[in-house]
């Protein structure tokens, strides 16, 4: 790596640290989990936690000296997270490299390994907080799994799924649509308009199966005044749009609605009798959350406006 830097005249940051300069507990990982971890680290440090995250930017060749140099000098515990599972091995690849990096050194932090994001599972701030909590224990659990409950070998860490650090000034919206009904396309246009013509940052993520056409699509949109690092799905949205009334019978549409949020339903029903079309569980959820309900007959509006 040094020879490559000499030939190109460029220095590359192999390991990027983010967090408290006097951090005592640090998560080491690479890839997609880094942004959510940075977000959680900032939140925890604002509450006087001494934590940080070290993101691996180049894995091979692995430079142990630079790894040690990138960490704060007071670190006493590392949680090395791999997004892979190697049955039969003493540990996952990044974990084993980090253990080797401190072998024979005077500095000997406690190092534990864990797995996250297996089978494309979510990796949220609540899970990250649980990893830091495990590191704070006198005997932290090694070779753990986070995000998947492993009831056969008992390696999973417990976490609170309801724990969230989403800021109030970030607007969150979830839209339920039917593949090819225009929901995804309209949301992409919305992101472009807000991102290009306002001072807000925008994020969109769209969930649908390989067929897409005729199947459920779920659009997750965030808008806010700062760069958005939330690389996970929205769990509490201020606005939920349901573009097909039949989804009320099939899915928990109000599940992701935040208390006091708005539910917009596309339906041909009249306002005076739309409430009775809601399943009892959805009615109860909306009442408990003191949600506001709006309806629109989008097909009628489209016909009146001469749209396709």
CORHU-V838500 format. One record per run of one state. SS is the DSSP state (hx for helix, st for strand, lp for the rest). FROM is the first residue (numbers start at 1). TO is the last residue. If there is no record, write none. Layout:
ss->SS from->FROM to->TO
ss->SS from->FROM to->TO
//
This chain:
ss->lp from->1 to->1
ss->hx from->2 to->8
ss->lp from->9 to->14
ss->st from->15 to->19
ss->lp from->20 to->24
ss->st from->25 to->29
ss->lp from->30 to->33
ss->hx from->34 to->45
ss->lp from->46 to->50
ss->st from->51 to->56
ss->lp from->57 to->63
ss->hx from->64 to->70
ss->lp from->71 to->76
ss->st from->77 to->82
ss->lp from->83 to->92
ss->hx from->93 to->101
ss->lp from->102 to->109
ss->st from->110 to->115
ss->lp from->116 to->117
ss->hx from->118 to->120
ss->lp from->121 to->124
ss->hx from->125 to->135
ss->lp from->136 to->143
ss->st from->144 to->145
ss->lp from->146 to->155
ss->st from->156 to->156
ss->lp from->157 to->170
ss->st from->171 to->178
ss->lp from->179 to->182
ss->hx from->183 to->197
ss->lp from->198 to->200
ss->st from->201 to->208
ss->lp from->209 to->215
ss->st from->216 to->224
ss->lp from->225 to->236
ss->st from->237 to->242
ss->lp from->243 to->246
ss->hx from->247 to->250
ss->lp from->251 to->256
ss->st from->257 to->266
ss->lp from->267 to->270
ss->hx from->271 to->273
ss->lp from->274 to->274
ss->hx from->275 to->277
ss->lp from->278 to->279
ss->hx from->280 to->288
ss->lp from->289 to->291
ss->st from->292 to->296
ss->lp from->297 to->297
ss->hx from->298 to->305
ss->lp from->306 to->308
//
